[in-house]
Amino acid sequence: MNVVNVQNLHKSFGPRVLFDGVSFAIDEGEKVGFIGVNGSGKSTLFRIVGGMEPPDEGTLAFQRGMRVGYLEQEPEFEAGATILSAAAGGTPELNEALGAYHEVSGRLTRGEGDTDRLLARQGELAARIDALGGWDYEHRMEAILTRLQVDRWERPVEGLSGGERKRVALARVLLQQPELLLMDEPTNHLDADTTLWLEGHLREYPGAVMLITHDRYFLDRVVSRMIEVTPGELTAFPGGYTEYLEAKAERTARLAVEADKRSRLLEKELAWVRRSPSARTGKQQARINRLDDLQAEHRDKRLPTRTAVEIAVADAPRLGRTVLNLHGVRKAFGSHTLVRDFSTILQAGERIGIIGPNGAGKTTLLRIIMGTEHPDAGEVELGKNTHIAYFDQRREELDPEKTVYEAAAEQDWVTVGGERIHLRSHLETFLFPVPQQRQKVKSLSGGEKNRLLLARLFLREANLLILDEPTNDLDLVTLQVLEDVLSDYPGCVLLVTHDRFFLDKVATGLIAFEGNGVLRRHAGGYDLYRRLKEQREAEAASAAAPAARKSAPGAAARASTERKLSYREKRELEGMEEAILAAEARKEELEARLADPVLYASGNDEVQRVTAQFREASEQVDALYARWAELEEVAVR
């Protein structure tokens, strides 16, 4: 049964037509992903379904009594709202009923008023709260805010960053539990672990979900149908993102065959017309009319001249022998250590992704590398030939009062890809037509602002790109182009992003913030990192299980709870962190050797020897973690 049925929808903004008689329906419990280039109308469609914006024509039929929840790309809150009140603001009926119930219960406790009347009122409110599913509401609100890594709930919403505002809005809409949930870029500003939690939550969500996201893994794991939004129309594809790609490839190939047939038929008709038979009546005139129809059809079937960003990179100086070295870098704010004695070497051609929870210190690390933040200890060594270009997720370098053209560059002529072109042409390759180049930056959407930042970025003669969340708000086509450009980039890339698919396609290695200021370097993309991490955690849990069983209830357990660390154990605990870091470094060194093709040219005996050493190093790391946990457990008693 449909929760919403949209028929013959029309929507235009001046001469720009977004939807021209489109229709679609969403079934109960269905999860549907909407994709399309920036500006195709996805957010407008969601605003129409969510009741925020009227259509020009068409009908929207909703299931009786159905509630719609809407997560906007740029959420808004009431003036003066705190995090807690903003998160609770999506359920005004429930909040009102809970408030009234607590008031009546308080009056009964204090013995105020007519007891029978208050008891009757309390029963009515209890039934109302039960109908709204609200008895565990406060507990669920606290659990969701905590899971989304939102803390200090008394803070005013006005002072929050864009990422925190988005997470508060996400909590608000999830707490509503509507029958139809509209979500516009819900994974923006979420770290990988929180995104995985949201995937599971939406898969189990009983209501229907309409979803706009550029996270391709998220689409594959959550949705059962994809709808592609193109100017004027919608096209549905069964399955998730992978099935969409397969169906799209087949459809494109089929259209190419049809276009080839039309082209050959057109050439044949043109050849006949050029022979110009003198008689233009009867069958001859019919063939000419047919030619006119073919030409019109050929024009209609042609793709737009530019439907995707075209990125050309400015020439850059060659990298020197030293690109970027970090030596024992440490950074803390008060008692909170973000980076603890981290060292690494960036080599030519490497593309390193930086991952970790929100607030772990990823942007701080980038600022330390660029010199805008000073480390507490350690050294950042930049090569003499290293030239940095920086993509700032906060878009601080964009003046909202400037036009797109003025914000892109200070000169009218620019050089990209070894060719001198006009700035206007460069912006057009980033899908900014000349009329839009005269718009002010503040009128752009989030995705358009990020495209403008990319247009600026690739004008710089740099050989080290430092990118802080460049994937937020970009459409899938632009993401695919950016992936290709970065994969072929001749310099080096340091990249902060939560987009796991993007990391798997682009990154040659990762720097992971793993808690307590510990940063570790890993080879490969995100999927390999995740599998190795899960394996390490499973092995550590398995190693700890026998120790846990030995300390089961009994005399031995009671004795262990009473004892304290010996002097030797205290010294062992003090040196445990250093021992673990050394063991991890040895393990990473062996892991790098196993990933090096040169090793496999040395013969099978050497491969087996290094493999055995890696296995021993892994076991040592697991044993050290288990011993650390054992000593810490005694120390805190």
PyMOL commands that set and color helices and strands:
alter all, ss='L'
color gray80, all
select helices_A, chain A and resi 42-49+83-88+92-110+115-131+137-147+157-159+162-176+192-204+216-222+241-274+283-301+362-370+404-408+423-429+434-437+441-443+446-457+476-487+500-506+526-550+555-562+567-574+576-594+597-601+604-635
alter helices_A, ss='H'
color red, helices_A
select strands_A, chain A and resi 2-13+16-27+31-35+57-62+68-71+180-184+208-212+225-230+233-238+324-333+336-346+351-355+377-382+388-391+413-416+419-422+464-468+492-496+509-513+519-523
alter strands_A, ss='S'
color yellow, strands_A
deselect
rebuild
show_as cartoon
